[in-house]
């Protein structure tokens, strides 16, 4: 029985790690579903193509070649090297050692492990470059006001995670004496093995098993860390690109509530003061626009969780570049933070949201930020995972204009002129064509 203790302990850790991850995924889905329903199932071939090209193929990342290529290296390394986790899980549960080596043979197995070792070194190089760019070179988009505190630390923690996991993988291989003696796949680790040349066989075995345990436990910790990190986009980039808006970027949606009001105004037989039939509840008018996360649709909420905080949107925003307070990245981060706050409120109140006197508008996103936007769509164009900050900005503007009549004075004057004069300028309709006589 004693010899099975490590296997039982491994199974416990594995079940606990995956169980906690599933619990957080369910919470994530619950929070996203707090948004309004929207149909994004049209044009499926185009949606699959977008997901394959943008999420899987990293198409938009390489528009900035250096960071794009390095990101692809880390992305491929993360995906491919973790294939070996399957072997680790089998070995951990059944007490085997490199179970795939005899099954695949030294040729195929050596090719796979050798590829993984090369990728692990490339990932280490890419991560070190990322760390240098973020902390030494101090690229401006990583040092904006919204990147202070946790966002800044989160970016570095992920880099440290990658460094440790890749190093443990190489050390595990370098100290595995039978693996080194077989000479199948030790393309990189054969040069690390001499570092441990003076160690006894027992010590090497201890180091190898310690690296093995730390590697798998680190992967499980990393998996569960994703929910609290911007790196949740590793999972959400795929549905986010699939459900992205396929309409032309300059086309804004019409509010159904507004359309219904206009139809009622145009219908001579409609009675706006009609009372509901006996026994029927009076329908509460739908809110125009959005003031809190529950007023947004579920795709917009998924956008918030998918944000990579890379800052490409903000670095291309003309309002931000001219010193305005607006940062599209902050819009997404604020939306995610408010959604998390609402989710925690629901958890603390047995599944019901208890009004907390706060909302997305004013408590997180200021009116100054909203009105600074030029609606140019640069942020949408630049986002590597097809996030749409502009849609949230426009929905919140709609709320300000249609619910609070709180548009800036210049905009109110323009709308009044359009209503009275049929043009944005303040002159009589009779004078609208005078320009042709000049």
Secondary structure, DSSP 8 states (H G I E B T S, - for coil): -GGGHHHHHHHHHHHHHHHHHHHHHHHHHHHHTTSB-----SSHHHHHHHIIIIIIT-TTGGGSHHHHHHHHHHHHHHHHHTTHHHHHHHHHHH--SSHHHHHHHHHHHHHHHHHHHHHHHHHHHHHHHHHHHHHTS--GGGSSGGGSTHHHHHHHHHHHHHHHHHHHHHHHHHT-HHHHHHTSS-TTHHHHHGGGTTS-HHHHHHHHHHHHHHHHHHHHHHHHHGGGSGGGHHHHHHHHHHTS--S-TT-----HHHHHHHHHHH-TT--TT----TT--------SS-SSGGGSBHHHHHHHHH-----HHHHT-HHHHTT-S--HHHHHHHHHHHHHHHHHHHHHTTT-----S--HHHHTB-HHHHHH-----HHHHH-TT---HHHHHHHHHHHHHHTS----HHHHHHHHHHHHHSSSSSS-GGGTTGGGG-
